[in-house]
């Protein structure tokens, strides 16, 4: 049962991560357009945030600080909600910047914190499952990591397609972002439950 909960968490987080990255471009557009600089900054800052989160999660795993995971997911969800309501108050400061600086600044504001919060999920869940569920060779670290990263990636692809082709045209950017935020908050609640059951 714990493995199933862990897999549900990674599906919710993985779906939110890639979909949010794509939806971020819709938040850029009213302020700095949809140029090559925008996509470069989105991809660059997403990868930087993921690299930092993977490095940080290694420390958390070594110290068995599993309680970090639910907080990071909930913070990511709440941050996205803040961006829904306040990005149009913050991002106009980019109007006086050069395009490259504006794209990077916007990426820092929109992406760094939530992507880092989401990015620790897969390595930490892999570490937690290895620590708490490995009773035989079938449940090795490699098997858990493969399943976690595979599910997260597939969920990201699926949620991105749903967000762009179904949700956004029908309910708009803000409501789609709120759904992603709620998914993260739910995954944070499930993480609390998962860790509590094993403590």
N, C-alpha and C positions, 0 to 999 in steps of 0.2 A: 504493500500500500504506500509506503514511504517513497518508493521509486516512482510510483505513478504520480504522486503529488509533486515530486521533483520535476518530472517530465512536463506536467501541466504548467509549473512555474516557468520553465524554460521556453515553452511554447508561447506563453503570454509575453514574456520579456523579449524573446527573439522576434515575435511578430511586431512588437512595438518599436524595437530598435531600428530595423531597416525602414519600416513605414515612416517613422519620425524623421529619419534622415532625408527621405524623399519629400515629405511634407514640409520640411524646413525650407525647401526651395520656394514653396508657395508663400512662406512668410517673408522671404527675402524680396520677392518680386515687387511689391508696392513701394519699397524703399530704395532699392538699388538695381532693379531690373532682373533679368535672367540671362546674364552674360556668361561667357566662359570663366570669368573670374569668380562668379558665384559658385559654379559647380566645382571649380578647383578648390575654393575655400571650404566648401562642404565636405568634399572627399578628404582633403588634407587634415582638417580639424577633427573629422570623425576618426580617421586612422590614428592621429596623435592621441585623442582621448582614449581610444581602445588600447593602444600600446601602454599608456599610463595605467589604465585600469588593470590590465593583465599583470603588470609589474607589481602594483599595489596589492592585488589579490594574492599574489604569491606570498607576500608577508603575512597577510591575514590567515592564509591556509596553514603556514608554518606555525603560527601562534594559536591556531584553532579558534579564531575569533569569528565563529559562524554567525553570531548575532549581528554582525555588520551587514549581512546580506539583506534582511528585510528592511532595515533602515535605508539602505542605498536605493532599493526599488521604490519605496514610498516617497523618498526625497525626489527621485527622478520624476515620478508621477505628479507630485505637487509642483515641481518646477515647470513642467509642461503646462499645467493649469495656469500658473502665473504668466507664462508667455502668451497664453490665449488671451488673457485680459489686459496685459500691460506692455506687450511688445510694441504696440503703436505709440506708447508714451516714451519708450526708451530708444527705439531705433531711429527716430528723426534726428538724433545727434549726428548720424552719419551723413546728413545732407551737406555738411561743410567739409567732408573728407574727400580725398581722392578715391577713385573707384576701388583700387586694390585694398587700401586701408579700410574702406567701408565694408568690403566683403569679408575681410578677416575679422574685423571688430564684430560684425553681425554674427559670424560663425562662432566666435568666442561666447557671445551672449546666448545664442540659441542652442548650441550643441555641446559645449565642453562639459558642463555639469551633468546634464541628463545622460549623455552617452557614457561618461565615466561611471555613473551610477549603474547603468544597465550593463556595462561591459564587464563588471566583476562577477556577474551572475553565472555564466557558463564555467569559468575556472573554479569558482567557489562551490558550485553544485557538484562538479566532477570530484573535487577534493572531499567534499562532505560525504558523497556516496561511497567513495573509495575507503574513507575512514570508518564509516558506520555500517556499510552493507557488504563489504567484500568478505565473503565466507569461503569462496572457492575460486578457482581459476576462471570460471565463466564470468565472474563479476570483478574482473581486473580493472585497474585504472584506465587502461586503454579502451576497454569496452564501454565504460561509463563516459569517458571523454568523447568517444566517437558518437555515441547515442545523443549526448547532450548537445554537442556542436551541430550534429546533423539535424536534429529536431529544431534547434534554434534557427538554423539557416532556412530550412523548409518553411517554417512558420513565418519568417521574415519575408520570403518571396510571396507566400499566400496572402499575408496581411497587406503587403504593398499593393498587390493587384486589387484586392478588395477596396483599399483606401482610395486608390486613384480612379478606378473604373466604376465603383459602386457607391461607396460612402460619400466621397467628395462631391460628385455631381448631384447627389440627392439631398445631402444635408449640409454641405459646405465644409470649408477648411476648419473653422473653429470647432464645430461639433465632432468632426473626425478626430481632431487633436484631443478633444475631451475623452473620446472613447479610448484612445491610446493611453491617456493618463490614467483612466479608471482601470484599464487592464494592468498597468504597472502597480497601482495601489492594491488591487486584488492579489497580484502575485506576491507583493510584500506581506500581505496578511497570511497567505498560504505559507510563506517562508517562516513567519513567526510560529505558525502551527507545527510545521515540519521540525524545526529546531527544538521547540518545546517538548514535543513527543519523545525526543531522543535524550533530553536532559534529565 
